[in-house]
Amino acid sequence: MTAAEISQWETVIGLEIHAQLATSSKIFSGASTAYGAEANTQACAVDLGLPGVLPVLNREAVRMAIRFGVAIDANIDHQSVFARKNYFYPDLPKGYQISQFEHPIVGKGQISISPAEGEHKLVGITRAHLEEDAGKSIHDQFPEQSGIDLNRAGTPLLEIVSEPDMRSAKEAVAYARKIHSLVRYLEICDGNMQEGSFRCDANVSIRRRGSDQLGTRAEIKNINSFRFLERAINHEVERQIEVIEDGGRVVQETRLYDSERDETRSMRSKEEANDYRYFPDPDLLPVNISASDIAEIRAALPELPEQKKQRYISELGLSDYNAELLTANRDTAVYFETAFAEADATQAAVLVNWILGDLAGALNKAGLDITESPINPAALVQLVARIADETISGKIAKQVFDAMWQGEGNADEIIEARGLRQITDSGAIETLIDEVIAANPEQVEQFRAGKEKVLGFLVGQVMKESRGKANPGQVNALLRDKLK
């Protein structure tokens, strides 16, 4: 399908994000939520829905939901109600899921995203409600059978539902990343997508560009990586365009994204709210939340990503783009602030360039998180200081960084062991310059005839003779003086 064909259509996307709340016990029982336990060892009588048991609401799950709501400046419902969402599936032992329907705990809010450098967009959030997770069906461990692990049953989730405000897969990924960042800053979710702590469902539809009529949507379920989210949406958009262009119509349904085949497949027809026969759970009283409860939680909020970003721009003089990248990941911001606390106050921009450049590249190549970095913040500060005091050049610093990454020691130890200290003695540099001038008479005459670009060649020759140790600024200045 050509770009011209796709450009005739507008994509409309809304996301439903399930964030597992970081409580130590489940939302309606005292069973553990720890990841990795042997199957069915963390499912108690309440989780199994055994006769005679009653759910008891986890207060901390409620506080975490409110924490999210005040962070996005959303309406907090002073009375929220839990409902039973009725459907049958083998990993749902009660035959219903306890969720919220007409009275969710968090109402309308909004969040700002930056899909690309210099771009800003507000995305509306319709609601965020509490619910319990279902168990997990295991299809690959038993021949011709499926296993059911109920350890996840009853795990507290906050389902965050966006407005259909996104118009591309890129915007959807930017929104998902922003929510992911926010819940980690708030410490209400660990955001681990591999373990299923943060999952996305994407509602995707298309319409003719310029139309205000929404198309029929398909829901793509349980996407567990940002890369797969982008690929799944792009594939689904192309599929829907092809269906309509071929004279067919898009069916409202639930689809699954297959990352190995890079395609979406139909799972079942899309259910509506009335299919679930929602009704208030008779075993749970309405949750009453006072204004003082909300005020207390709001007062205890940490500095949020957007606030931190604006502080970096106004106080440290960072660019909007770098401040956005730096604050997108809580651990990256912590690394920077730890380093900056030990650095010279003028070194903020230099530190950021190293963190977002060489360090980020090395971490990405090694598949490591910044919390696992072999180079700690203090070690990076020392390296930057050696550039600032001209002990080494920026080019040599990259060699030192690589050696630090390999565990050869700190910057000072590596500089001494490898003899990398920069040559700043003017007499020594002038001797090297004299040798280069004598060896390159043709280039010298070209420079004197007005060819400025030749200076770069001559500087390079001096740096080569010094094995990269000569101070580049001094070389440039002294060479110009010699050539006058």
ChimeraX attribute file (.defattr): number of C-alpha atoms within 10 A of each C-alpha:
attribute: neighborCount
match mode: 1-to-1
recipient: residues
	/A:1	9
	/A:2	7
	/A:3	7
	/A:4	8
	/A:5	12
	/A:6	15
	/A:7	11
	/A:8	12
	/A:9	16
	/A:10	19
	/A:11	24
	/A:12	22
	/A:13	25
	/A:14	24
	/A:15	24
	/A:16	23
	/A:17	23
	/A:18	24
	/A:19	26
	/A:20	27
	/A:21	28
	/A:22	23
	/A:23	19
	/A:24	15
	/A:25	20
	/A:26	29
	/A:27	29
	/A:28	22
	/A:29	19
	/A:30	19
	/A:31	22
	/A:32	19
	/A:33	23
	/A:34	15
	/A:35	12
	/A:36	8
	/A:37	11
	/A:38	9
	/A:39	14
	/A:40	15
	/A:41	12
	/A:42	22
	/A:43	24
	/A:44	18
	/A:45	14
	/A:46	21
	/A:47	30
	/A:48	19
	/A:49	17
	/A:50	12
	/A:51	9
	/A:52	7
	/A:53	12
	/A:54	15
	/A:55	17
	/A:56	15
	/A:57	16
	/A:58	16
	/A:59	12
	/A:60	16
	/A:61	25
	/A:62	19
	/A:63	16
	/A:64	21
	/A:65	22
	/A:66	24
	/A:67	24
	/A:68	25
	/A:69	26
	/A:70	19
	/A:71	20
	/A:72	19
	/A:73	16
	/A:74	21
	/A:75	15
	/A:76	25
	/A:77	18
	/A:78	17
	/A:79	13
	/A:80	21
	/A:81	22
	/A:82	26
	/A:83	25
	/A:84	20
	/A:85	22
	/A:86	18
	/A:87	13
	/A:88	12
	/A:89	13
	/A:90	14
	/A:91	20
	/A:92	23
	/A:93	17
	/A:94	19
	/A:95	14
	/A:96	19
	/A:97	23
	/A:98	24
	/A:99	22
	/A:100	24
	/A:101	20
	/A:102	12
	/A:103	19
	/A:104	21
	/A:105	27
	/A:106	28
	/A:107	19
	/A:108	18
	/A:109	21
	/A:110	18
	/A:111	19
	/A:112	16
	/A:113	22
	/A:114	17
	/A:115	17
	/A:116	11
	/A:117	11
	/A:118	8
	/A:119	9
	/A:120	11
	/A:121	14
	/A:122	13
	/A:123	20
	/A:124	20
	/A:125	23
	/A:126	17
	/A:127	24
	/A:128	28
	/A:129	25
	/A:130	29
	/A:131	27
	/A:132	22
	/A:133	25
	/A:134	24
	/A:135	23
	/A:136	17
	/A:137	15
	/A:138	13
	/A:139	12
	/A:140	10
	/A:141	9
	/A:142	9
	/A:143	7
	/A:144	7
	/A:145	9
	/A:146	13
	/A:147	15
	/A:148	15
	/A:149	19
	/A:150	24
	/A:151	27
	/A:152	25
	/A:153	27
	/A:154	31
	/A:155	29
	/A:156	27
	/A:157	26
	/A:158	28
	/A:159	23
	/A:160	23
	/A:161	21
	/A:162	25
	/A:163	18
	/A:164	19
	/A:165	18
	/A:166	23
	/A:167	16
	/A:168	19
	/A:169	25
	/A:170	19
	/A:171	20
	/A:172	25
	/A:173	22
	/A:174	20
	/A:175	24
	/A:176	22
	/A:177	15
	/A:178	20
	/A:179	23
	/A:180	22
	/A:181	22
	/A:182	24
	/A:183	24
	/A:184	18
	/A:185	21
	/A:186	19
	/A:187	17
	/A:188	22
	/A:189	22
	/A:190	19
	/A:191	22
	/A:192	16
	/A:193	16
	/A:194	10
	/A:195	12
	/A:196	18
	/A:197	19
	/A:198	27
	/A:199	25
	/A:200	24
	/A:201	21
	/A:202	25
	/A:203	23
	/A:204	27
	/A:205	25
	/A:206	24
	/A:207	18
	/A:208	15
	/A:209	12
	/A:210	9
	/A:211	10
	/A:212	8
	/A:213	9
	/A:214	14
	/A:215	18
	/A:216	16
	/A:217	21
	/A:218	24
	/A:219	25
	/A:220	25
	/A:221	19
	/A:222	19
	/A:223	23
	/A:224	18
	/A:225	17
	/A:226	19
	/A:227	12
	/A:228	16
	/A:229	25
	/A:230	18
	/A:231	18
	/A:232	24
	/A:233	27
	/A:234	17
	/A:235	16
	/A:236	23
	/A:237	24
	/A:238	15
	/A:239	16
	/A:240	22
	/A:241	23
	/A:242	17
	/A:243	14
	/A:244	12
	/A:245	11
	/A:246	9
	/A:247	7
	/A:248	11
	/A:249	14
	/A:250	17
	/A:251	14
	/A:252	16
	/A:253	17
	/A:254	21
	/A:255	23
	/A:256	18
	/A:257	23
	/A:258	13
	/A:259	14
	/A:260	6
	/A:261	7
	/A:262	12
	/A:263	17
	/A:264	20
	/A:265	13
	/A:266	15
	/A:267	14
	/A:268	11
	/A:269	13
	/A:270	15
	/A:271	11
	/A:272	8
	/A:273	9
	/A:274	9
	/A:275	11
	/A:276	15
	/A:277	13
	/A:278	20
	/A:279	15
	/A:280	19
	/A:281	17
	/A:282	10
	/A:283	11
	/A:284	16
	/A:285	13
	/A:286	15
	/A:287	17
	/A:288	13
	/A:289	17
	/A:290	12
	/A:291	10
	/A:292	9
	/A:293	13
	/A:294	17
	/A:295	11
	/A:296	11
	/A:297	16
	/A:298	17
	/A:299	9
	/A:300	9
	/A:301	14
	/A:302	13
	/A:303	13
	/A:304	17
	/A:305	22
	/A:306	18
	/A:307	11
	/A:308	18
	/A:309	23
	/A:310	18
	/A:311	15
	/A:312	20
	/A:313	16
	/A:314	12
	/A:315	8
	/A:316	15
	/A:317	14
	/A:318	19
	/A:319	15
	/A:320	16
	/A:321	15
	/A:322	18
	/A:323	22
	/A:324	21
	/A:325	16
	/A:326	24
	/A:327	23
	/A:328	22
	/A:329	19
	/A:330	19
	/A:331	17
	/A:332	19
	/A:333	20
	/A:334	16
	/A:335	18
	/A:336	21
	/A:337	15
	/A:338	15
	/A:339	23
	/A:340	20
	/A:341	13
	/A:342	12
	/A:343	19
	/A:344	13
	/A:345	10
	/A:346	11
	/A:347	16
	/A:348	19
	/A:349	16
	/A:350	14
	/A:351	22
	/A:352	20
	/A:353	13
	/A:354	18
	/A:355	22
	/A:356	15
	/A:357	11
	/A:358	14
	/A:359	21
	/A:360	18
	/A:361	13
	/A:362	16
	/A:363	17
	/A:364	12
	/A:365	9
	/A:366	10
	/A:367	10
	/A:368	13
	/A:369	12
	/A:370	20
	/A:371	13
	/A:372	10
	/A:373	16
	/A:374	15
	/A:375	19
	/A:376	16
	/A:377	21
	/A:378	16
	/A:379	18
	/A:380	21
	/A:381	23
	/A:382	17
	/A:383	24
	/A:384	21
	/A:385	19
	/A:386	19
	/A:387	17
	/A:388	15
	/A:389	9
	/A:390	15
	/A:391	21
	/A:392	26
	/A:393	22
	/A:394	17
	/A:395	12
	/A:396	18
	/A:397	19
	/A:398	15
	/A:399	14
	/A:400	24
	/A:401	22
	/A:402	15
	/A:403	16
	/A:404	21
	/A:405	18
	/A:406	11
	/A:407	12
	/A:408	14
	/A:409	16
	/A:410	19
	/A:411	22
	/A:412	16
	/A:413	13
	/A:414	19
	/A:415	22
	/A:416	10
	/A:417	12
	/A:418	9
	/A:419	10
	/A:420	21
	/A:421	21
	/A:422	21
	/A:423	20
	/A:424	18
	/A:425	11
	/A:426	14
	/A:427	9
	/A:428	12
	/A:429	22
	/A:430	17
	/A:431	11
	/A:432	20
	/A:433	24
	/A:434	13
	/A:435	13
	/A:436	20
	/A:437	19
	/A:438	10
	/A:439	12
	/A:440	12
	/A:441	11
	/A:442	10
	/A:443	17
	/A:444	18
	/A:445	14
	/A:446	14
	/A:447	18
	/A:448	13
	/A:449	9
	/A:450	9
	/A:451	12
	/A:452	11
	/A:453	11
	/A:454	16
	/A:455	19
	/A:456	10
	/A:457	12
	/A:458	21
	/A:459	20
	/A:460	17
	/A:461	20
	/A:462	26
	/A:463	19
	/A:464	14
	/A:465	16
	/A:466	16
	/A:467	12
	/A:468	20
	/A:469	22
	/A:470	25
	/A:471	22
	/A:472	20
	/A:473	12
	/A:474	16
	/A:475	23
	/A:476	17
	/A:477	11
	/A:478	15
	/A:479	22
	/A:480	13
	/A:481	9
	/A:482	11
	/A:483	13
	/A:484	7
